[in-house]
Amino acid sequence: MGIFRWVHFMAGVMWIGLLYYFNFVQVAALKNAAADGTAAGITKHVAPRALLFFRWSAVVTWLAGAALLGPRFVPAFTLQPDAALIGIGAWLGTIMLFNVWVLIWPNQKKILGMTPASDDEKNRARRVAFLASRTNTMLSIPMLFFMGAGVHGF
Amino acid sequence: MKNPLDSLWGTVIAGLVLTVVLYIFANNFLLNGV
């Protein structure tokens, strides 16, 4: 179990660290960079690499978390009283993983030109990816609270 | 009404509010008898 906890923490730090990088740093930096014509440095060299580690660390975090729950997996996800707190954290983390792979990554591929998209599609993709990323930032706050409370209590 | 997720502060405050809501929900509906 110790190894799963260790991997869960390391991958989780990478996932949420990159999520906070996108939301607290890159969004504002890109706005400024677009104004002085240097956005390509970020969109071409930084964002694809950050997204690579972001989406796969999300998967590793979830899998290690599921392994860590072990026999408590079903009680947690069905919010049984003795596993309800970690269960809320697990549900929030699962919603966040869904957002990464279903909303953020497919739309980022359009934004970064990895899949073909018209300007209209790109604008829509930008908005969906942005809101999904902001939603995950919002969800990370109770997620971390309940993950901690699940182990240590309120 | 403006979407709170459009601003960083709105996002953080929304996360804190959601934490309180879930805390009350858990205490009153999930942890009864524990």
N, CA and C atoms of all chains as a GROMACS GRO file, in nm:
protein
  564
    1MET      N    1   0.083  -0.121   0.000
    1MET     CA    2   0.000   0.000   0.000
    1MET      C    3   0.087   0.126   0.000
    2GLY      N    4   0.202   0.117   0.069
    2GLY     CA    5   0.291   0.233   0.078
    2GLY      C    6   0.336   0.281  -0.059
    3ILE      N    7   0.362   0.189  -0.149
    3ILE     CA    8   0.411   0.227  -0.282
    3ILE      C    9   0.300   0.299  -0.360
    4PHE      N   10   0.176   0.252  -0.343
    4PHE     CA   11   0.064   0.317  -0.413
    4PHE      C   12   0.043   0.460  -0.360
    5ARG      N   13   0.057   0.475  -0.228
    5ARG     CA   14   0.041   0.609  -0.167
    5ARG      C   15   0.148   0.704  -0.220
    6TRP      N   16   0.270   0.653  -0.226
    6TRP     CA   17   0.384   0.732  -0.273
    6TRP      C   18   0.362   0.777  -0.419
    7VAL      N   19   0.325   0.680  -0.505
    7VAL     CA   20   0.300   0.712  -0.646
    7VAL      C   21   0.182   0.807  -0.658
    8HIS      N   22   0.076   0.783  -0.579
    8HIS     CA   23  -0.044   0.868  -0.582
    8HIS      C   24  -0.006   1.013  -0.548
    9PHE      N   25   0.078   1.031  -0.448
    9PHE     CA   26   0.121   1.166  -0.407
    9PHE      C   27   0.208   1.231  -0.515
   10MET      N   28   0.306   1.157  -0.566
   10MET     CA   29   0.398   1.217  -0.665
   10MET      C   30   0.324   1.256  -0.792
   11ALA      N   31   0.243   1.162  -0.844
   11ALA     CA   32   0.168   1.192  -0.967
   11ALA      C   33   0.066   1.302  -0.940
   12GLY      N   34   0.006   1.300  -0.821
   12GLY     CA   35  -0.094   1.402  -0.786
   12GLY      C   36  -0.032   1.540  -0.778
   13VAL      N   37   0.088   1.549  -0.722
   13VAL     CA   38   0.159   1.678  -0.716
   13VAL      C   39   0.185   1.729  -0.857
   14MET      N   40   0.228   1.638  -0.946
   14MET     CA   41   0.254   1.679  -1.084
   14MET      C   42   0.125   1.725  -1.153
   15TRP      N   43   0.018   1.648  -1.136
   15TRP     CA   44  -0.110   1.680  -1.201
   15TRP      C   45  -0.163   1.815  -1.153
   16ILE      N   46  -0.181   1.829  -1.022
   16ILE     CA   47  -0.240   1.952  -0.971
   16ILE      C   48  -0.142   2.069  -0.983
   17GLY      N   49  -0.012   2.039  -0.974
   17GLY     CA   50   0.088   2.144  -0.995
   17GLY      C   51   0.077   2.203  -1.135
   18LEU      N   52   0.065   2.114  -1.236
   18LEU     CA   53   0.052   2.164  -1.373
   18LEU      C   54  -0.084   2.232  -1.395
   19LEU      N   55  -0.188   2.179  -1.329
   19LEU     CA   56  -0.320   2.245  -1.337
   19LEU      C   57  -0.310   2.388  -1.285
   20TYR      N   58  -0.244   2.406  -1.172
   20TYR     CA   59  -0.228   2.540  -1.115
   20TYR      C   60  -0.137   2.625  -1.202
   21TYR      N   61  -0.034   2.562  -1.263
   21TYR     CA   62   0.050   2.637  -1.358
   21TYR      C   63  -0.035   2.692  -1.472
   22PHE      N   64  -0.119   2.606  -1.530
   22PHE     CA   65  -0.204   2.654  -1.642
   22PHE      C   66  -0.292   2.770  -1.597
   23ASN      N   67  -0.356   2.753  -1.481
   23ASN     CA   68  -0.457   2.851  -1.439
   23ASN      C   69  -0.399   2.977  -1.376
   24PHE      N   70  -0.294   2.961  -1.295
   24PHE     CA   71  -0.240   3.077  -1.224
   24PHE      C   72  -0.131   3.148  -1.304
   25VAL      N   73  -0.068   3.075  -1.401
   25VAL     CA   74   0.046   3.134  -1.471
   25VAL      C   75   0.021   3.147  -1.622
   26GLN      N   76  -0.007   3.033  -1.687
   26GLN     CA   77  -0.003   3.034  -1.834
   26GLN      C   78  -0.114   3.115  -1.899
   27VAL      N   79  -0.236   3.108  -1.846
   27VAL     CA   80  -0.348   3.181  -1.909
   27VAL      C   81  -0.316   3.330  -1.916
   28ALA      N   82  -0.272   3.388  -1.803
   28ALA     CA   83  -0.240   3.531  -1.802
   28ALA      C   84  -0.116   3.560  -1.884
   29ALA      N   85  -0.016   3.471  -1.878
   29ALA     CA   86   0.107   3.492  -1.954
   29ALA      C   87   0.080   3.490  -2.104
   30LEU      N   88  -0.011   3.399  -2.147
   30LEU     CA   89  -0.042   3.390  -2.291
   30LEU      C   90  -0.109   3.517  -2.342
   31LYS      N   91  -0.194   3.574  -2.256
   31LYS     CA   92  -0.262   3.698  -2.294
   31LYS      C   93  -0.159   3.808  -2.320
   32ASN      N   94  -0.063   3.820  -2.229
   32ASN     CA   95   0.043   3.921  -2.245
   32ASN      C   96   0.133   3.888  -2.364
   33ALA      N   97   0.166   3.758  -2.380
   33ALA     CA   98   0.255   3.716  -2.487
   33ALA      C   99   0.190   3.740  -2.623
   34ALA      N  100   0.058   3.718  -2.632
   34ALA     CA  101  -0.012   3.742  -2.759
   34ALA      C  102  -0.004   3.889  -2.796
   35ALA      N  103  -0.007   3.975  -2.695
   35ALA     CA  104  -0.003   4.119  -2.720
   35ALA      C  105   0.131   4.164  -2.779
   36ASP      N  106   0.241   4.098  -2.739
   36ASP     CA  107   0.371   4.139  -2.796
   36ASP      C  108   0.427   4.037  -2.896
   37GLY      N  109   0.339   3.946  -2.942
   37GLY     CA  110   0.378   3.855  -3.051
   37GLY      C  111   0.473   3.743  -3.012
   38THR      N  112   0.477   3.706  -2.885
   38THR     CA  113   0.569   3.599  -2.843
   38THR      C  114   0.496   3.474  -2.793
   39ALA      N  115   0.366   3.466  -2.825
   39ALA     CA  116   0.286   3.353  -2.773
   39ALA      C  117   0.335   3.218  -2.824
   40ALA      N  118   0.392   3.217  -2.944
   40ALA     CA  119   0.435   3.089  -3.003
   40ALA      C  120   0.535   3.016  -2.914
   41GLY      N  121   0.616   3.093  -2.844
   41GLY     CA  122   0.713   3.030  -2.753
   41GLY      C  123   0.644   2.940  -2.652
   42ILE      N  124   0.527   2.986  -2.605
   42ILE     CA  125   0.451   2.907  -2.507
   42ILE      C  126   0.369   2.798  -2.577
   43THR      N  127   0.293   2.836  -2.680
   43THR     CA  128   0.202   2.740  -2.742
   43THR      C  129   0.277   2.628  -2.816
   44LYS      N  130   0.396   2.660  -2.867
   44LYS     CA  131   0.471   2.560  -2.945
   44LYS      C  132   0.562   2.475  -2.857
   45HIS      N  133   0.624   2.537  -2.758
   45HIS     CA  134   0.729   2.464  -2.684
   45HIS      C  135   0.691   2.427  -2.542
   46VAL      N  136   0.610   2.508  -2.477
   46VAL     CA  137   0.580   2.482  -2.335
   46VAL      C  138   0.449   2.403  -2.320
   47ALA      N  139   0.341   2.454  -2.380
   47ALA     CA  140   0.208   2.395  -2.358
   47ALA      C  141   0.200   2.247  -2.396
   48PRO      N  142   0.250   2.204  -2.513
   48PRO     CA  143   0.237   2.062  -2.547
   48PRO      C  144   0.308   1.971  -2.447
   49ARG      N  145   0.425   2.014  -2.401
   49ARG     CA  146   0.500   1.934  -2.304
   49ARG      C  147   0.429   1.931  -2.168
   50ALA      N  148   0.380   2.048  -2.127
   50ALA     CA  149   0.306   2.054  -2.000
   50ALA      C  150   0.180   1.968  -2.007
   51LEU      N  151   0.111   1.971  -2.122
   51LEU     CA  152  -0.012   1.891  -2.138
   51LEU      C  153   0.017   1.742  -2.137
   52LEU      N  154   0.132   1.703  -2.191
   52LEU     CA  155   0.170   1.561  -2.193
   52LEU      C  156   0.181   1.507  -2.050
   53PHE      N  157   0.259   1.577  -1.967
   53PHE     CA  158   0.276   1.533  -1.828
   53PHE      C  159   0.147   1.549  -1.749
   54PHE      N  160   0.071   1.653  -1.782
   54PHE     CA  161  -0.056   1.682  -1.714
   54PHE      C  162  -0.155   1.567  -1.730
   55ARG      N  163  -0.179   1.527  -1.856
   55ARG     CA  164  -0.286   1.427  -1.877
   55ARG      C  165  -0.245   1.288  -1.831
   56TRP      N  166  -0.116   1.254  -1.845
   56TRP     CA  167  -0.075   1.119  -1.802
   56TRP      C  168  -0.056   1.111  -1.651
   57SER      N  169  -0.013   1.220  -1.589
   57SER     CA  170  -0.003   1.217  -1.442
   57SER      C  171  -0.143   1.206  -1.381
   58ALA      N  172  -0.245   1.259  -1.452
   58ALA     CA  173  -0.383   1.245  -1.405
   58ALA      C  174  -0.423   1.097  -1.402
   59VAL      N  175  -0.387   1.025  -1.507
   59VAL     CA  176  -0.420   0.882  -1.514
   59VAL      C  177  -0.347   0.805  -1.403
   60VAL      N  178  -0.217   0.833  -1.388
   60VAL     CA  179  -0.138   0.761  -1.287
   60VAL      C  180  -0.192   0.792  -1.146
   61THR      N  181  -0.228   0.918  -1.122
   61THR     CA  182  -0.284   0.956  -0.991
   61THR      C  183  -0.410   0.875  -0.962
   62TRP      N  184  -0.500   0.868  -1.061
   62TRP     CA  185  -0.627   0.798  -1.041
   62TRP      C  186  -0.604   0.649  -1.018
   63LEU      N  187  -0.519   0.587  -1.101
   63LEU     CA  188  -0.494   0.443  -1.088
   63LEU      C  189  -0.429   0.410  -0.953
   64ALA      N  190  -0.329   0.491  -0.914
   64ALA     CA  191  -0.262   0.466  -0.785
   64ALA      C  192  -0.362   0.489  -0.671
   65GLY      N  193  -0.450   0.587  -0.686
   65GLY     CA  194  -0.552   0.613  -0.584
   65GLY      C  195  -0.649   0.495  -0.573
   66ALA      N  196  -0.688   0.441  -0.688
   66ALA     CA  197  -0.779   0.325  -0.688
   66ALA      C  198  -0.712   0.206  -0.621
   67ALA      N  199  -0.583   0.185  -0.652
   67ALA     CA  200  -0.509   0.075  -0.590
   67ALA      C  201  -0.495   0.097  -0.440
   68LEU      N  202  -0.476   0.221  -0.402
   68LEU     CA  203  -0.461   0.256  -0.261
   68LEU      C  204  -0.591   0.230  -0.184
   69LEU      N  205  -0.704   0.256  -0.249
   69LEU     CA  206  -0.833   0.228  -0.185
   69LEU      C  207  -0.852   0.078  -0.166
   70GLY      N  208  -0.807   0.000  -0.263
   70GLY     CA  209  -0.816  -0.146  -0.253
   70GLY      C  210  -0.958  -0.191  -0.223
   71PRO      N  211  -0.978  -0.265  -0.113
   71PRO     CA  212  -1.112  -0.316  -0.081
   71PRO      C  213  -1.210  -0.205  -0.041
   72ARG      N  214  -1.160  -0.083  -0.018
   72ARG     CA  215  -1.249   0.030   0.017
   72ARG      C  216  -1.298   0.104  -0.107
   73PHE      N  217  -1.260   0.056  -0.226
   73PHE     CA  218  -1.297   0.124  -0.351
   73PHE      C  219  -1.450   0.139  -0.363
   74VAL      N  220  -1.520   0.027  -0.352
   74VAL     CA  221  -1.667   0.032  -0.367
   74VAL      C  222  -1.732   0.109  -0.252
   75PRO      N  223  -1.696   0.080  -0.124
   75PRO     CA  224  -1.755   0.163  -0.016
   75PRO      C  225  -1.730   0.312  -0.034
   76ALA      N  226  -1.611   0.349  -0.086
   76ALA     CA  227  -1.581   0.492  -0.106
   76ALA      C  228  -1.672   0.551  -0.214
   77PHE      N  229  -1.679   0.484  -0.328
   77PHE     CA  230  -1.757   0.541  -0.439
   77PHE      C  231  -1.908   0.532  -0.416
   78THR      N  232  -1.951   0.446  -0.324
   78THR     CA  233  -2.094   0.443  -0.290
   78THR      C  234  -2.120   0.525  -0.163
   79LEU      N  235  -2.018   0.598  -0.118
   79LEU     CA  236  -2.030   0.693  -0.006
   79LEU      C  237  -2.084   0.629   0.122
   80GLN      N  238  -2.035   0.506   0.151
   80GLN     CA  239  -2.072   0.441   0.278
   80GLN      C  240  -2.015   0.523   0.394
   81PRO      N  241  -2.083   0.525   0.510
   81PRO     CA  242  -2.042   0.615   0.619
   81PRO      C  243  -1.894   0.607   0.655
   82ASP      N  244  -1.835   0.487   0.661
   82ASP     CA  245  -1.695   0.477   0.704
   82ASP      C  246  -1.596   0.508   0.593
   83ALA      N  247  -1.645   0.535   0.472
   83ALA     CA  248  -1.553   0.570   0.363
   83ALA      C  249  -1.605   0.691   0.285
   84ALA      N  250  -1.700   0.764   0.346
   84ALA     CA  251  -1.767   0.872   0.272
   84ALA      C  252  -1.675   0.990   0.242
   85LEU      N  253  -1.586   1.023   0.337
   85LEU     CA  254  -1.502   1.141   0.316
   85LEU      C  255  -1.402   1.117   0.204
   86ILE      N  256  -1.333   1.003   0.208
   86ILE     CA  257  -1.240   0.972   0.098
   86ILE      C  258  -1.320   0.951  -0.032
   87GLY      N  259  -1.445   0.905  -0.017
   87GLY     CA  260  -1.530   0.884  -0.133
   87GLY      C  261  -1.563   1.015  -0.204
   88ILE      N  262  -1.590   1.120  -0.128
   88ILE     CA  263  -1.616   1.251  -0.190
   88ILE      C  264  -1.491   1.297  -0.265
   89GLY      N  265  -1.374   1.281  -0.200
   89GLY     CA  266  -1.248   1.316  -0.267
   89GLY      C  267  -1.227   1.235  -0.394
   90ALA      N  268  -1.258   1.105  -0.386
   90ALA     CA  269  -1.240   1.017  -0.502
   90ALA      C  270  -1.334   1.055  -0.616
   91TRP      N  271  -1.459   1.089  -0.582
   91TRP     CA  272  -1.553   1.132  -0.686
   91TRP      C  273  -1.507   1.262  -0.752
   92LEU      N  274  -1.461   1.357  -0.670
   92LEU     CA  275  -1.415   1.485  -0.727
   92LEU      C  276  -1.295   1.460  -0.818
   93GLY      N  277  -1.201   1.375  -0.774
   93GLY     CA  278  -1.084   1.342  -0.856
   93GLY      C  279  -1.124   1.273  -0.985
   94THR      N  280  -1.226   1.189  -0.978
   94THR     CA  281  -1.273   1.117  -1.098
   94THR      C  282  -1.337   1.214  -1.198
   95ILE      N  283  -1.416   1.307  -1.147
   95ILE     CA  284  -1.475   1.410  -1.235
   95ILE      C  285  -1.363   1.490  -1.301
   96MET      N  286  -1.259   1.520  -1.222
   96MET     CA  287  -1.147   1.598  -1.276
   96MET      C  288  -1.074   1.520  -1.385
   97LEU      N  289  -1.056   1.389  -1.365
   97LEU     CA  290  -0.991   1.306  -1.468
   97LEU      C  291  -1.074   1.307  -1.596
   98PHE      N  292  -1.206   1.294  -1.579
   98PHE     CA  293  -1.298   1.301  -1.693
   98PHE      C  294  -1.279   1.434  -1.768
   99ASN      N  295  -1.276   1.543  -1.695
   99ASN     CA  296  -1.259   1.674  -1.758
   99ASN      C  297  -1.128   1.683  -1.836
  100VAL      N  298  -1.021   1.624  -1.780
  100VAL     CA  299  -0.891   1.628  -1.848
  100VAL      C  300  -0.899   1.559  -1.983
  101TRP      N  301  -0.952   1.436  -1.984
  101TRP     CA  302  -0.945   1.355  -2.106
  101TRP      C  303  -1.059   1.380  -2.204
  102VAL      N  304  -1.174   1.424  -2.154
  102VAL     CA  305  -1.291   1.439  -2.243
  102VAL      C  306  -1.310   1.585  -2.286
  103LEU      N  307  -1.274   1.680  -2.200
  103LEU     CA  308  -1.298   1.821  -2.234
  103LEU      C  309  -1.169   1.898  -2.262
  104ILE      N  310  -1.068   1.883  -2.176
  104ILE     CA  311  -0.948   1.967  -2.192
  104ILE      C  312  -0.860   1.919  -2.307
  105TRP      N  313  -0.819   1.794  -2.306
  105TRP     CA  314  -0.722   1.745  -2.403
  105TRP      C  315  -0.773   1.750  -2.548
  106PRO      N  316  -0.893   1.698  -2.578
  106PRO     CA  317  -0.939   1.705  -2.718
  106PRO      C  318  -0.950   1.849  -2.768
  107ASN      N  319  -0.990   1.941  -2.682
  107ASN     CA  320  -1.001   2.082  -2.724
  107ASN      C  321  -0.865   2.149  -2.734
  108GLN      N  322  -0.772   2.112  -2.646
  108GLN     CA  323  -0.636   2.167  -2.657
  108GLN      C  324  -0.570   2.123  -2.788
  109LYS      N  325  -0.600   2.002  -2.833
  109LYS     CA  326  -0.543   1.955  -2.960
  109LYS      C  327  -0.587   2.045  -3.075
  110LYS      N  328  -0.713   2.089  -3.069
  110LYS     CA  329  -0.762   2.182  -3.173
  110LYS      C  330  -0.693   2.317  -3.160
  111ILE      N  331  -0.683   2.366  -3.036
  111ILE     CA  332  -0.625   2.499  -3.012
  111ILE      C  333  -0.479   2.502  -3.059
  112LEU      N  334  -0.405   2.396  -3.029
  112LEU     CA  335  -0.261   2.393  -3.060
  112LEU      C  336  -0.232   2.344  -3.201
  113GLY      N  337  -0.339   2.316  -3.278
  113GLY     CA  338  -0.320   2.277  -3.418
  113GLY      C  339  -0.277   2.132  -3.437
  114MET      N  340  -0.297   2.047  -3.335
  114MET     CA  341  -0.262   1.906  -3.349
  114MET      C  342  -0.370   1.830  -3.426
  115THR      N  343  -0.495   1.881  -3.420
  115THR     CA  344  -0.601   1.829  -3.506
  115THR      C  345  -0.660   1.948  -3.581
  116PRO      N  346  -0.702   1.925  -3.707
  116PRO     CA  347  -0.752   2.038  -3.786
  116PRO      C  348  -0.880   2.097  -3.728
  117ALA      N  349  -0.890   2.230  -3.730
  117ALA     CA  350  -1.010   2.297  -3.680
  117ALA      C  351  -1.019   2.435  -3.742
  118SER      N  352  -1.145   2.478  -3.772
  118SER     CA  353  -1.165   2.613  -3.825
  118SER      C  354  -1.145   2.714  -3.712
  119ASP      N  355  -1.140   2.843  -3.749
  119ASP     CA  356  -1.124   2.946  -3.646
  119ASP      C  357  -1.239   2.946  -3.546
  120ASP      N  358  -1.361   2.922  -3.600
  120ASP     CA  359  -1.478   2.915  -3.510
  120ASP      C  360  -1.465   2.800  -3.412
  121GLU      N  361  -1.424   2.684  -3.467
  121GLU     CA  362  -1.407   2.566  -3.380
  121GLU      C  363  -1.299   2.590  -3.276
  122LYS      N  364  -1.193   2.659  -3.319
  122LYS     CA  365  -1.083   2.689  -3.225
  122LYS      C  366  -1.131   2.782  -3.112
  123ASN      N  367  -1.210   2.880  -3.148
  123ASN     CA  368  -1.261   2.972  -3.045
  123ASN      C  369  -1.350   2.901  -2.946
  124ARG      N  370  -1.434   2.812  -3.000
  124ARG     CA  371  -1.522   2.735  -2.911
  124ARG      C  372  -1.438   2.641  -2.824
  125ALA      N  373  -1.338   2.578  -2.886
  125ALA     CA  374  -1.251   2.484  -2.812
  125ALA      C  375  -1.179   2.558  -2.699
  126ARG      N  376  -1.136   2.682  -2.728
  126ARG     CA  377  -1.066   2.763  -2.628
  126ARG      C  378  -1.154   2.785  -2.504
  127ARG      N  379  -1.280   2.816  -2.529
  127ARG     CA  380  -1.374   2.845  -2.419
  127ARG      C  381  -1.403   2.717  -2.338
  128VAL      N  382  -1.427   2.607  -2.407
  128VAL     CA  383  -1.459   2.481  -2.337
  128VAL      C  384  -1.340   2.435  -2.254
  129ALA      N  385  -1.219   2.438  -2.315
  129ALA     CA  386  -1.099   2.394  -2.243
  129ALA      C  387  -1.072   2.484  -2.124
  130PHE      N  388  -1.091   2.614  -2.143
  130PHE     CA  389  -1.068   2.709  -2.034
  130PHE      C  390  -1.162   2.683  -1.917
  131LEU      N  391  -1.292   2.668  -1.948
  131LEU     CA  392  -1.389   2.647  -1.839
  131LEU      C  393  -1.369   2.512  -1.771
  132ALA      N  394  -1.332   2.410  -1.847
  132ALA     CA  395  -1.307   2.278  -1.787
  132ALA      C  396  -1.186   2.286  -1.695
  133SER      N  397  -1.084   2.360  -1.738
  133SER     CA  398  -0.963   2.375  -1.657
  133SER      C  399  -0.992   2.454  -1.529
  134ARG      N  400  -1.071   2.560  -1.544
  134ARG     CA  401  -1.110   2.639  -1.426
  134ARG      C  402  -1.199   2.556  -1.332
  135THR      N  403  -1.287   2.474  -1.392
  135THR     CA  404  -1.372   2.386  -1.310
  135THR      C  405  -1.283   2.292  -1.228
  136ASN      N  406  -1.181   2.236  -1.291
  136ASN     CA  407  -1.090   2.146  -1.218
  136ASN      C  408  -1.015   2.220  -1.107
  137THR      N  409  -0.976   2.344  -1.133
  137THR     CA  410  -0.909   2.422  -1.028
  137THR      C  411  -1.004   2.441  -0.910
  138MET      N  412  -1.130   2.473  -0.940
  138MET     CA  413  -1.231   2.490  -0.835
  138MET      C  414  -1.249   2.357  -0.759
  139LEU      N  415  -1.264   2.245  -0.832
  139LEU     CA  416  -1.289   2.116  -0.768
  139LEU      C  417  -1.169   2.067  -0.688
  140SER      N  418  -1.048   2.111  -0.726
  140SER     CA  419  -0.928   2.064  -0.655
  140SER      C  420  -0.930   2.110  -0.508
  141ILE      N  421  -0.999   2.220  -0.480
  141ILE     CA  422  -1.000   2.274  -0.343
  141ILE      C  423  -1.075   2.180  -0.247
  142PRO      N  424  -1.203   2.146  -0.275
  142PRO     CA  425  -1.266   2.045  -0.188
  142PRO      C  426  -1.204   1.906  -0.204
  143MET      N  427  -1.155   1.873  -0.324
  143MET     CA  428  -1.096   1.740  -0.343
  143MET      C  429  -0.981   1.718  -0.245
  144LEU      N  430  -0.891   1.816  -0.233
  144LEU     CA  431  -0.776   1.801  -0.143
  144LEU      C  432  -0.821   1.801   0.003
  145PHE      N  433  -0.923   1.882   0.033
  145PHE     CA  434  -0.976   1.884   0.170
  145PHE      C  435  -1.030   1.747   0.210
  146PHE      N  436  -1.109   1.687   0.121
  146PHE     CA  437  -1.172   1.558   0.156
  146PHE      C  438  -1.074   1.442   0.147
  147MET      N  439  -0.975   1.450   0.058
  147MET     CA  440  -0.871   1.345   0.055
  147MET      C  441  -0.798   1.344   0.191
  148GLY      N  442  -0.764   1.462   0.240
  148GLY     CA  443  -0.696   1.471   0.370
  148GLY      C  444  -0.788   1.428   0.483
  149ALA      N  445  -0.915   1.473   0.478
  149ALA     CA  446  -1.011   1.438   0.584
  149ALA      C  447  -1.042   1.289   0.583
  150GLY      N  448  -1.036   1.227   0.465
  150GLY     CA  449  -1.064   1.085   0.454
  150GLY      C  450  -0.965   1.001   0.533
  151VAL      N  451  -0.843   1.050   0.545
  151VAL     CA  452  -0.738   0.976   0.616
  151VAL      C  453  -0.725   1.025   0.760
  152HIS      N  454  -0.729   1.158   0.778
  152HIS     CA  455  -0.700   1.216   0.909
  152HIS      C  456  -0.822   1.265   0.985
  153GLY      N  457  -0.940   1.265   0.922
  153GLY     CA  458  -1.061   1.320   0.984
  153GLY      C  459  -1.066   1.472   0.967
  154PHE      N  460  -1.180   1.528   1.004
  154PHE     CA  461  -1.197   1.674   0.988
  154PHE      C  462  -1.104   1.751   1.081
  155MET      N  463  -2.543   3.748  -1.536
  155MET     CA  464  -2.444   3.736  -1.428
  155MET      C  465  -2.313   3.683  -1.484
  156LYS      N  466  -2.203   3.739  -1.437
  156LYS     CA  467  -2.071   3.695  -1.485
  156LYS      C  468  -2.036   3.557  -1.429
  157ASN      N  469  -1.971   3.476  -1.511
  157ASN     CA  470  -1.928   3.343  -1.465
  157ASN      C  471  -1.810   3.359  -1.368
  158PRO      N  472  -1.824   3.310  -1.244
  158PRO     CA  473  -1.714   3.327  -1.147
  158PRO      C  474  -1.585   3.258  -1.193
  159LEU      N  475  -1.598   3.158  -1.280
  159LEU     CA  476  -1.478   3.086  -1.325
  159LEU      C  477  -1.394   3.169  -1.423
  160ASP      N  478  -1.450   3.282  -1.470
  160ASP     CA  479  -1.371   3.368  -1.559
  160ASP      C  480  -1.260   3.441  -1.485
  161SER      N  481  -1.272   3.451  -1.352
  161SER     CA  482  -1.163   3.514  -1.277
  161SER      C  483  -1.101   3.413  -1.181
  162LEU      N  484  -0.972   3.433  -1.153
  162LEU     CA  485  -0.903   3.341  -1.062
  162LEU      C  486  -0.961   3.346  -0.922
  163TRP      N  487  -0.987   3.468  -0.874
  163TRP     CA  488  -1.044   3.482  -0.741
  163TRP      C  489  -1.182   3.418  -0.734
  164GLY      N  490  -1.262   3.437  -0.839
  164GLY     CA  491  -1.395   3.374  -0.845
  164GLY      C  492  -1.384   3.223  -0.837
  165THR      N  493  -1.283   3.169  -0.905
  165THR     CA  494  -1.262   3.023  -0.905
  165THR      C  495  -1.227   2.973  -0.765
  166VAL      N  496  -1.134   3.044  -0.699
  166VAL     CA  497  -1.090   3.003  -0.565
  166VAL      C  498  -1.204   3.015  -0.465
  167ILE      N  499  -1.279   3.125  -0.473
  167ILE     CA  500  -1.391   3.144  -0.380
  167ILE      C  501  -1.499   3.038  -0.405
  168ALA      N  502  -1.526   3.009  -0.533
  168ALA     CA  503  -1.624   2.903  -0.565
  168ALA      C  504  -1.579   2.769  -0.507
  169GLY      N  505  -1.449   2.741  -0.513
  169GLY     CA  506  -1.396   2.617  -0.457
  169GLY      C  507  -1.411   2.612  -0.306
  170LEU      N  508  -1.390   2.725  -0.240
  170LEU     CA  509  -1.404   2.730  -0.094
  170LEU      C  510  -1.551   2.714  -0.054
  171VAL      N  511  -1.640   2.779  -0.129
  171VAL     CA  512  -1.784   2.766  -0.101
  171VAL      C  513  -1.828   2.621  -0.120
  172LEU      N  514  -1.783   2.559  -0.229
  172LEU     CA  515  -1.818   2.419  -0.255
  172LEU      C  516  -1.767   2.328  -0.144
  173THR      N  517  -1.649   2.359  -0.090
  173THR     CA  518  -1.593   2.281   0.021
  173THR      C  519  -1.686   2.287   0.142
  174VAL      N  520  -1.732   2.408   0.174
  174VAL     CA  521  -1.822   2.425   0.290
  174VAL      C  522  -1.954   2.350   0.266
  175VAL      N  523  -2.008   2.362   0.145
  175VAL     CA  524  -2.135   2.295   0.112
  175VAL      C  525  -2.119   2.144   0.127
  176LEU      N  526  -2.010   2.089   0.073
  176LEU     CA  527  -1.989   1.944   0.081
  176LEU      C  528  -1.963   1.900   0.225
  177TYR      N  529  -1.895   1.985   0.302
  177TYR     CA  530  -1.868   1.955   0.443
  177TYR      C  531  -2.000   1.942   0.520
  178ILE      N  532  -2.090   2.037   0.499
  178ILE     CA  533  -2.220   2.034   0.567
  178ILE      C  534  -2.300   1.911   0.521
  179PHE      N  535  -2.297   1.887   0.390
  179PHE     CA  536  -2.368   1.771   0.335
  179PHE      C  537  -2.315   1.641   0.397
  180ALA      N  538  -2.182   1.628   0.400
  180ALA     CA  539  -2.121   1.505   0.454
  180ALA      C  540  -2.156   1.488   0.601
  181ASN      N  541  -2.146   1.596   0.677
  181ASN     CA  542  -2.172   1.589   0.821
  181ASN      C  543  -2.317   1.552   0.852
  182ASN      N  544  -2.409   1.601   0.771
  182ASN     CA  545  -2.550   1.582   0.801
  182ASN      C  546  -2.613   1.459   0.736
  183PHE      N  547  -2.560   1.418   0.621
  183PHE     CA  548  -2.627   1.311   0.546
  183PHE      C  549  -2.543   1.186   0.527
  184LEU      N  550  -2.410   1.197   0.537
  184LEU     CA  551  -2.327   1.079   0.508
  184LEU      C  552  -2.265   1.018   0.633
  185LEU      N  553  -2.236   1.102   0.734
  185LEU     CA  554  -2.160   1.053   0.848
  185LEU      C  555  -2.248   1.023   0.969
  186ASN      N  556  -2.380   1.022   0.949
  186ASN     CA  557  -2.470   0.994   1.064
  186ASN      C  558  -2.438   0.858   1.123
  187GLY      N  559  -2.413   0.857   1.252
  187GLY     CA  560  -2.390   0.730   1.321
  187GLY      C  561  -2.246   0.686   1.320
  188VAL      N  562  -2.155   0.765   1.256
  188VAL     CA  563  -2.013   0.727   1.255
  188VAL      C  564  -1.942   0.796   1.370
   0.00000   0.00000   0.00000
